[in-house]
Amino acid sequence: MQEKSPDLWVARQNVELLELMDLKTKGNRTAEESALLEQLLFQIRMAYVEAENKHGKNTVG
């Protein structure tokens, strides 16, 4: 069975949504919430780059 390619456009939109949430909630989060969001953003960005490298460059933009 062939592996399905990820939808990189949707993945990028999700990364951007988390980045927006980070920007809009800055100063209104606990230290733990900030650390969690920072870690999540790092992990999701790295997963996006890995998927982009594996399945081809995103042509959006």
PyRosetta script that sets phi, psi and omega in degrees:
from pyrosetta import init, pose_from_sequence

init()
pose = pose_from_sequence("MQEKSPDLWVARQNVELLELMDLKTKGNRTAEESALLEQLLFQIRMAYVEAENKHGKNTVG")
pose.set_psi(1, 135.8)
pose.set_omega(1, -178.7)
pose.set_phi(2, -81.6)
pose.set_psi(2, 138.1)
pose.set_omega(2, 178.2)
pose.set_phi(3, -71.4)
pose.set_psi(3, 134.5)
pose.set_omega(3, 179.2)
pose.set_phi(4, -77.8)
pose.set_psi(4, 133.4)
pose.set_omega(4, 178.0)
pose.set_phi(5, -72.7)
pose.set_psi(5, 142.3)
pose.set_omega(5, 178.6)
pose.set_phi(6, -71.6)
pose.set_psi(6, 154.7)
pose.set_omega(6, 175.7)
pose.set_phi(7, -85.2)
pose.set_psi(7, 96.9)
pose.set_omega(7, -173.9)
pose.set_phi(8, -66.6)
pose.set_psi(8, -30.7)
pose.set_omega(8, 178.7)
pose.set_phi(9, -63.9)
pose.set_psi(9, -46.6)
pose.set_omega(9, 178.8)
pose.set_phi(10, -65.6)
pose.set_psi(10, -40.3)
pose.set_omega(10, 178.3)
pose.set_phi(11, -60.7)
pose.set_psi(11, -43.2)
pose.set_omega(11, 179.4)
pose.set_phi(12, -64.5)
pose.set_psi(12, -38.6)
pose.set_omega(12, 177.9)
pose.set_phi(13, -62.0)
pose.set_psi(13, -39.5)
pose.set_omega(13, 178.6)
pose.set_phi(14, -66.6)
pose.set_psi(14, -39.6)
pose.set_omega(14, 176.3)
pose.set_phi(15, -61.6)
pose.set_psi(15, -46.5)
pose.set_omega(15, -179.2)
pose.set_phi(16, -64.0)
pose.set_psi(16, -34.7)
pose.set_omega(16, 177.6)
pose.set_phi(17, -64.9)
pose.set_psi(17, -43.0)
pose.set_omega(17, 176.9)
pose.set_phi(18, -66.2)
pose.set_psi(18, -36.9)
pose.set_omega(18, 176.8)
pose.set_phi(19, -63.8)
pose.set_psi(19, -39.8)
pose.set_omega(19, 177.5)
pose.set_phi(20, -65.0)
pose.set_psi(20, -42.9)
pose.set_omega(20, 177.8)
pose.set_phi(21, -61.5)
pose.set_psi(21, -39.8)
pose.set_omega(21, 177.0)
pose.set_phi(22, -60.5)
pose.set_psi(22, -47.2)
pose.set_omega(22, -178.8)
pose.set_phi(23, -64.4)
pose.set_psi(23, -45.2)
pose.set_omega(23, -174.3)
pose.set_phi(24, -74.8)
pose.set_psi(24, -21.8)
pose.set_omega(24, -177.9)
pose.set_phi(25, -105.1)
pose.set_psi(25, 1.2)
pose.set_omega(25, 179.9)
pose.set_phi(26, -57.4)
pose.set_psi(26, 130.6)
pose.set_omega(26, -179.1)
pose.set_phi(27, 90.0)
pose.set_psi(27, -9.4)
pose.set_omega(27, -179.5)
pose.set_phi(28, -118.8)
pose.set_psi(28, 18.4)
pose.set_omega(28, -179.3)
pose.set_phi(29, -118.1)
pose.set_psi(29, 156.1)
pose.set_omega(29, 171.7)
pose.set_phi(30, -75.1)
pose.set_psi(30, 166.5)
pose.set_omega(30, 177.9)
pose.set_phi(31, -59.9)
pose.set_psi(31, -38.7)
pose.set_omega(31, 179.9)
pose.set_phi(32, -66.4)
pose.set_psi(32, -41.7)
pose.set_omega(32, 178.4)
pose.set_phi(33, -64.6)
pose.set_psi(33, -40.5)
pose.set_omega(33, 178.3)
pose.set_phi(34, -64.0)
pose.set_psi(34, -43.6)
pose.set_omega(34, 179.1)
pose.set_phi(35, -63.7)
pose.set_psi(35, -41.9)
pose.set_omega(35, 179.4)
pose.set_phi(36, -64.2)
pose.set_psi(36, -45.5)
pose.set_omega(36, -179.6)
pose.set_phi(37, -65.1)
pose.set_psi(37, -40.2)
pose.set_omega(37, 178.0)
pose.set_phi(38, -62.1)
pose.set_psi(38, -44.2)
pose.set_omega(38, 179.3)
pose.set_phi(39, -65.7)
pose.set_psi(39, -43.1)
pose.set_omega(39, 179.1)
pose.set_phi(40, -62.1)
pose.set_psi(40, -45.4)
pose.set_omega(40, 178.6)
pose.set_phi(41, -60.9)
pose.set_psi(41, -42.5)
pose.set_omega(41, 178.4)
pose.set_phi(42, -60.5)
pose.set_psi(42, -49.0)
pose.set_omega(42, -177.4)
pose.set_phi(43, -64.2)
pose.set_psi(43, -42.5)
pose.set_omega(43, -177.6)
pose.set_phi(44, -71.9)
pose.set_psi(44, -33.6)
pose.set_omega(44, 175.7)
pose.set_phi(45, -65.3)
pose.set_psi(45, -43.0)
pose.set_omega(45, 179.8)
pose.set_phi(46, -65.6)
pose.set_psi(46, -39.5)
pose.set_omega(46, 177.8)
pose.set_phi(47, -64.9)
pose.set_psi(47, -38.5)
pose.set_omega(47, 178.6)
pose.set_phi(48, -64.1)
pose.set_psi(48, -46.7)
pose.set_omega(48, -180.0)
pose.set_phi(49, -62.3)
pose.set_psi(49, -41.5)
pose.set_omega(49, 178.6)
pose.set_phi(50, -62.3)
pose.set_psi(50, -44.7)
pose.set_omega(50, 179.2)
pose.set_phi(51, -66.2)
pose.set_psi(51, -39.0)
pose.set_omega(51, 179.0)
pose.set_phi(52, -63.6)
pose.set_psi(52, -42.4)
pose.set_omega(52, 178.3)
pose.set_phi(53, -67.1)
pose.set_psi(53, -37.0)
pose.set_omega(53, -177.4)
pose.set_phi(54, -76.5)
pose.set_psi(54, -37.7)
pose.set_omega(54, -171.7)
pose.set_phi(55, -111.2)
pose.set_psi(55, 5.9)
pose.set_omega(55, 177.4)
pose.set_phi(56, 106.1)
pose.set_psi(56, 154.2)
pose.set_omega(56, -177.7)
pose.set_phi(57, -67.7)
pose.set_psi(57, 144.9)
pose.set_omega(57, 176.4)
pose.set_phi(58, -74.0)
pose.set_psi(58, 131.1)
pose.set_omega(58, -177.6)
pose.set_phi(59, -98.9)
pose.set_psi(59, 9.7)
pose.set_omega(59, 179.7)
pose.set_phi(60, -76.4)
pose.set_psi(60, 141.5)
pose.set_omega(60, 173.5)
pose.set_phi(61, 105.3)
pose.dump_pdb("model.pdb")
